[in-house]
């Protein structure tokens, strides 16, 4: 199924068509901006849930709140639906989706002997990768096709989609050479859900973990947010674009904890590539770029183990680094033609949510709690081994 999605489709006319659709229709600046009300609504629901847990327990385990907000955010953009996890039906379908996404992440990140010895697949599959894939794909196809059919029925007498339309309506409205078959639509739409859920939540969690560990950084960021929107205001996308320290905090989090440390999405050497050390990467080699090693290399970054957002502030002697693929010292979304098409949506979402979390609460360790543990676990993305648990003290309005 993923062979027909943007991240995995081989180079060629079909892949170029998908990239054109993504850049023109799905992730254009106008469409990202048009979906801000949804991002704000998801953030508001998350803040209320955090406040309720803090009131009840005296501390908050942040990851479940971020995952629910991220799922609703990407579901709203892609499928035009959101879930109230406090209700029975909404909670059940949301949990089903989370399970499918989680299973997909585990399968893609699992070590599989047959990736290296294909003939072994018939005899030895200790992780049951083949069986689990065979069970997951029909579940995904049934769910996504159900959503597509629902949109088709709704669109019979509707006008052409505007910038607020979800991705399903956009794909259904395409005509001519851009029109996709249903199997291709299923692959593209599920990839959006799959790649846009956990990565956003995990990056935000890493960012908040560093802010808890560094109260001075948190205080400076809060002062910038307050100065931009006022103590009683609410940060917007436009406000976030005017917060250089917030941008620096997000960049430093991407450097210290790149969500995708191995840029292994369909990187294939199409010709022999000579390296500066005299080695040659032969044509046909699948290449995994170790972004984590680059971002922690002392020859590239001064004091790489120190969390220092100031390194990205030109006004304080830092570097103006473009994290969207323009500077290979920090390219968490990849670079070149295969750069992640959803990078702007992801950065916009994380920036807004961090601003709102810092604006609404003061974050600290609960009394008697051990220091924040930054141990990592690499699945398909780089996760905190121990989910962040912190006290979130509501600020006076």
Secondary structure by P-SEA (a helix, b strand, c coil): ccccccccccccaaaaaaaaaaacccccaaaaaaaaaaaaaaaaaaaaaaaaaaaaccccccaaaaaaaaaaaaaaaacccccccccaaaaaaaaaaaaaaaaaaaaaaccccccccccccccccccaaaaaaaacaaaaaaaaaaaaaaaaaaacccccccccccaaaaaaaccccccccaaaaaaaaaaaaaaacaaaaaaaaaaaaaaaacaaaaaaaaaaaaaaccccccccaaaaaacaaaaaaaaaaaaacccccccccccccccccccccccccccccccccaaaaaaacccccccccccccccccccccccccccccccccccccccccccccaaaaaaaaaaaaaaaaaaacccccccccccccccccccccccccccbbbbbbbccc
